[in-house]
Amino acid sequence: MDDVVWLSQPPSMARALERFTLLFPLWTLMAAALSLLQPDWFSWVSGPVIVWSLALIMLGMGLGLAPADFRRVLVAPKPALVGVVCQFLVMPLLAALVAWMLGLAPPLAVGLILVGCCPGGTASNVVALIARADIALSVVMTSLSTLLAVVLTPLLTSLLAGRYVPVDGWTLLANVLQVVLVPVALGVSLKQGLPRFAARVEPLMPPVAVLAIALIVGGIVGSQQEVLLRQGGLLVLATLLLHSGGFLLGWLIPAVMGESVPAQRTISIEVGMQNSGLAVVLARSGGFASPLTALPGAISAVIHSLLGSLLAALWRRRP
């Protein structure tokens, strides 16, 4: 998945799909706002709908993977390794620090830590494209962090969130396998076994992913409307601090280590943007008692999309 490719669609349709995808921050923001005003509109987005929506996103990621993506890591592993280490070191620790500093209620603290322990999100590849960053590195980092998340997300969540509530690491592991590894493996298998079919379907997956994330955000925000209206300011501040810190440290660390400017931008985007949809699904199905645990993931999707887009627009003007 070297770029947002629309080759198998007619030109007018391809342009429309691309425009829709590039406006993903607007759709997530609109979904959050609408669900606050009319929560009943999104009441159907719950349980299995959320799980299957995320599985569809992960299937799209699998369709976009190619052996060349991983050969690049073997040839020049340093940027990808620096990025993945930052991903699973900076964001989990930063999430735990922000939750402690702001004194978040246990369910919200756990939800924020869960966001921090998730891999990079697929939207980061679109933002990397806008920012004129290293697209191939972005895809490799997203893929590697997603595969490593099968083990690291349950492990890190158990270590950092266990002080707030009991965390069932095995349940988390089972859920990550279900909603991440299986769909990604299916996507890779389809691409290898049915390449022509995969080539036609793959260009549709980015806009489908954008729509799925917007619906997940709307469903979670709408279901917790009253809590969000009471505590929304604090939660927005928490996610703003988390993602701003991720973007900043994700840029500073590779800069200090001598990485190229495109690599610095890419790692910053990958570290700052999380797979918030996965955080929501794990919060709902990972053995956590409170439905509030899913709320930071929904707010995170809006915040990191907006921050990432602003950063991309700034970097696009600076070659």
C-alpha positions in Angstrom: 0.0 0.0 0.0 2.5 2.6 -1.2 -0.1 5.4 -1.6 -3.8 6.1 -1.5 -4.4 4.4 -4.9 -7.6 4.6 -6.9 -6.5 3.0 -10.2 -9.3 0.5 -10.5 -12.1 3.1 -10.4 -13.3 5.6 -13.1 -11.4 8.9 -12.8 -14.4 10.9 -11.5 -15.2 8.2 -8.9 -11.6 8.0 -7.9 -11.4 11.7 -7.3 -14.6 11.7 -5.3 -13.3 8.8 -3.1 -10.0 10.5 -2.6 -11.6 13.8 -1.6 -13.9 12.0 0.8 -10.9 10.2 2.4 -8.8 13.3 2.8 -11.6 15.1 4.6 -11.7 12.4 7.3 -11.2 14.8 10.2 -14.3 16.6 9.2 -16.4 13.4 9.1 -15.2 12.3 12.6 -15.9 15.8 14.0 -19.3 15.9 12.4 -20.2 12.4 13.8 -19.2 13.5 17.3 -21.2 16.7 17.1 -24.3 15.1 15.6 -24.2 12.3 18.2 -24.1 14.9 21.0 -27.1 16.7 19.5 -29.0 13.6 18.3 -27.7 10.5 20.2 -30.6 8.3 18.9 -29.3 8.6 15.4 -26.3 6.5 16.3 -27.9 4.2 18.8 -27.6 1.3 16.4 -23.8 1.6 16.3 -23.0 -0.7 19.2 -21.6 -4.1 20.1 -21.2 -6.3 16.9 -21.5 -3.3 14.6 -18.4 -1.7 16.2 -16.5 -4.9 16.2 -17.3 -5.7 12.5 -16.5 -2.1 11.5 -13.0 -2.4 13.0 -12.5 -5.9 11.4 -13.4 -4.3 8.0 -10.7 -1.6 8.6 -8.1 -4.3 9.5 -9.1 -6.3 6.4 -8.4 -3.3 4.3 -5.0 -3.0 5.9 -4.3 -6.6 5.0 -5.3 -6.0 1.4 -2.8 -3.2 1.2 0.2 -5.1 2.5 2.9 -6.3 0.1 6.1 -8.3 0.6 8.1 -5.3 -0.6 6.9 -3.3 2.4 8.6 -5.7 4.8 11.7 -6.2 2.6 12.4 -2.5 3.1 12.6 -3.1 6.8 15.3 -5.7 6.3 17.3 -3.4 4.0 17.1 -0.3 6.1 15.6 -1.2 9.5 16.6 1.7 11.7 13.7 4.3 10.9 11.0 1.7 11.3 12.5 0.3 14.5 12.9 3.8 16.0 9.3 4.5 15.1 7.9 1.3 16.6 9.9 1.6 19.8 8.6 5.2 20.1 5.1 4.0 19.4 5.1 1.5 22.3 7.3 3.4 24.7 6.2 7.1 24.4 2.4 6.7 24.0 1.7 4.2 26.8 3.9 6.1 29.3 2.5 9.4 28.2 -1.1 8.2 28.6 -0.4 6.9 32.1 1.3 10.2 33.0 -1.6 12.3 31.7 -4.2 10.2 33.4 -2.3 10.6 36.7 -1.7 14.3 36.4 -5.3 15.1 35.6 -6.7 12.7 38.2 -9.0 11.0 35.7 -11.7 8.7 37.1 -10.5 5.0 36.8 -12.7 4.1 33.8 -11.5 7.2 31.9 -7.9 6.7 33.0 -7.9 3.0 31.8 -9.5 4.1 28.5 -6.8 6.7 27.9 -4.1 4.2 28.7 -5.7 1.7 26.3 -5.5 4.4 23.6 -1.8 4.9 24.4 -1.1 1.1 24.2 -2.8 0.6 20.8 -0.8 0.6 17.5 -0.8 3.3 14.9 -4.0 3.9 13.0 -4.7 3.5 9.3 -5.5 7.2 9.0 -1.9 8.0 9.6 -1.0 6.7 6.1 -3.4 9.3 4.6 -1.9 12.1 6.8 1.6 11.0 5.8 0.6 11.4 2.2 -0.7 15.0 2.8 2.4 15.9 4.8 4.7 14.7 2.0 6.3 12.3 4.5 7.8 8.9 3.8 4.6 6.9 2.7 6.3 3.6 2.5 7.8 4.0 6.0 4.3 5.0 7.3 2.8 1.8 5.9 5.6 -0.4 7.3 5.3 1.2 10.7 1.5 0.9 10.8 1.8 -2.8 9.8 4.6 -3.6 12.2 3.0 -1.9 15.2 -0.3 -3.6 14.4 1.3 -7.0 14.4 3.3 -6.3 17.6 0.1 -5.0 19.2 -1.2 -8.6 19.4 1.3 -9.1 22.3 2.2 -5.6 23.4 -1.2 -4.0 23.7 -2.6 -6.5 26.3 0.8 -6.6 28.1 1.3 -2.8 28.4 -2.4 -2.2 29.3 -2.2 -4.8 32.1 1.0 -3.2 33.4 -0.1 0.4 33.3 -3.8 0.2 33.9 -3.8 -2.5 36.5 -3.4 0.1 39.3 -6.9 1.4 38.4 -9.0 -1.7 37.7 -8.2 -5.4 37.3 -7.2 -6.1 33.7 -7.7 -9.5 32.1 -4.7 -9.7 29.8 -5.8 -13.0 28.3 -9.2 -11.6 27.3 -7.5 -8.6 25.8 -5.2 -10.9 23.9 -8.1 -13.0 22.6 -9.9 -9.9 21.4 -6.8 -8.4 19.7 -6.4 -11.7 17.8 -10.0 -11.6 16.8 -10.3 -8.1 15.5 -6.7 -7.5 14.3 -4.7 -10.6 13.4 -7.5 -12.6 11.7 -8.8 -9.8 9.5 -5.3 -8.7 8.5 -4.3 -12.3 7.7 -7.5 -12.7 5.6 -6.7 -9.5 3.7 -3.2 -10.7 3.0 -4.5 -14.1 1.9 -7.1 -12.5 -0.5 -4.4 -10.3 -2.0 -2.1 -13.3 -2.7 -4.9 -15.7 -3.7 -7.2 -13.4 -5.6 -5.0 -10.5 -6.7 -7.4 -9.0 -9.3 -10.3 -9.0 -6.9 -8.1 -7.4 -4.2 -6.9 -4.8 -6.7 -10.5 -3.7 -7.3 -11.5 -3.7 -3.7 -8.4 -2.1 -2.1 -9.1 1.4 -3.4 -12.5 1.4 -1.7 -11.1 0.5 1.7 -9.7 4.0 2.8 -13.1 5.7 2.4 -14.8 2.7 4.0 -12.4 3.0 6.9 -13.1 6.7 7.3 -16.8 6.0 7.4 -16.4 3.2 9.9 -14.3 5.3 12.3 -16.9 8.2 12.0 -19.7 5.8 12.9 -17.8 4.3 15.8 -17.1 7.8 17.2 -20.8 8.7 16.8 -21.9 5.5 18.5 -19.7 5.9 21.5 -20.1 9.6 22.0 -23.9 9.3 21.6 -24.1 6.4 24.1 -22.2 8.5 26.7 -23.7 11.9 25.9 -24.6 12.9 29.5 -21.1 12.0 30.8 -19.4 13.7 28.0 -21.4 16.9 28.5 -20.3 16.9 32.2 -16.7 15.8 31.8 -16.0 16.4 28.2 -13.6 19.4 28.8 -11.3 17.3 30.9 -11.4 14.4 28.5 -10.6 16.6 25.5 -7.7 18.1 27.5 -6.4 14.6 28.3 -6.5 13.4 24.7 -5.1 16.7 23.5 -2.1 16.4 25.8 -1.6 12.7 24.9 -1.6 13.2 21.1 0.2 16.6 21.1 3.0 14.9 23.2 3.0 12.0 20.9 3.5 14.2 17.8 6.2 16.3 19.5 8.2 13.4 20.9 7.7 11.4 17.8 9.4 14.2 15.9 12.1 15.1 18.5 13.4 11.5 19.2 14.2 10.6 15.5 15.6 14.2 15.0 18.1 13.6 17.8 18.9 10.2 16.3 19.8 11.8 13.0 16.9 10.5 10.9 15.9 12.3 7.7 13.2 15.0 7.6 10.7 12.8 5.8 11.4 10.0 8.4 11.0 12.5 11.3 7.6 13.6 9.9 6.5 10.0 9.4 7.5 8.8 12.8 5.8 11.9 14.4 2.6 11.1 12.6 2.7 7.4 13.4 3.4 8.0 17.1 0.8 10.7 17.4 -2.0 8.9 15.7 -3.4 5.8 17.4 -5.8 3.1 16.3 -8.6 4.6 18.4 -11.1 2.2 16.9 -9.2 -0.7 18.3 -9.2 1.0 21.7 -12.9 1.4 21.6 -13.5 -2.3 20.6 -11.1 -3.5 23.4 -12.8 -1.3 25.9 -16.2 -2.7 25.0 -15.2 -6.4 24.7 -12.0 -6.7 26.7 -13.5 -7.4 30.1 -13.8 -3.9 31.4 -16.9 -3.3 33.5 -17.6 0.4 32.8 -18.9 1.6 29.4 -17.0 4.8 30.1 -13.7 3.1 29.3 -14.6 3.4 25.6 -15.1 7.1 25.7 -11.4 8.2 25.5 -11.0 6.2 22.4 -13.9 8.0 20.7 -12.6 11.4 21.6 -9.1 10.4 20.7 -10.2 9.6 17.1 -11.5 13.2 16.7 -8.5 14.9 18.4 -5.7 13.0 16.6 -7.4 13.4 13.3 -7.6 17.2 13.7 -4.1 17.5 15.0 -2.6 15.3 12.4 -4.4 17.1 9.6 -3.2 20.5 10.9 0.4 19.2 11.2 0.2 17.7 7.7 -1.1 21.0 6.2 1.8 22.9 7.9 4.4 20.4 6.7 3.0 20.3 3.2 4.0 23.9 2.8 7.6 23.2 4.0 9.4 20.8 1.6 
